[in-house]
Amino acid sequence: MNPKQDAPKPHRTHHGEEAGAVAGELVGAVVGSAGGPVGTIAGMVVGAVVGALTGRVLEEEGRESRTHDEELDEVIGVTGGDLGAAGAGAPEPSVAHDGEAEAGQSPPEHPLPDLDDDG
């Protein structure tokens, strides 16, 4: 067994909610300062709540995106198996590989138009 594959993934700690709360609090304080000391405090409270909610949502979206990417990587063979290899139940290819014609067929002369040719 490969020790790299058996090693557990490190636990990642995300602080999106806290970072959002701090950023929202700062922005709320600046915007609320137009209303004096009471506006500053109210802006900080509202900004902290909105920032925390935004941070939580962004963190959850990031987690879902990572999970989806990991599932796709597993399916297409990036993290396990052979990258791009057909699965056991995949049908045989109907087109020859590397430009070679299948048995008994000749390859087409010019399958795509030559865009560099002026004629």
Secondary structure, 3 states (H helix, E strand, C coil): CCHHHHCCCCCCCCCHHHHHHHHHHHHHHHHHHHHHHHHHHHHHHHHHHHHHHHHHHHHHHHHHHHHHHHHHHHHHCCCCCCCCCCCCCCCCCCCCCCCCCCCCCCCCCCCCCCCCCCC
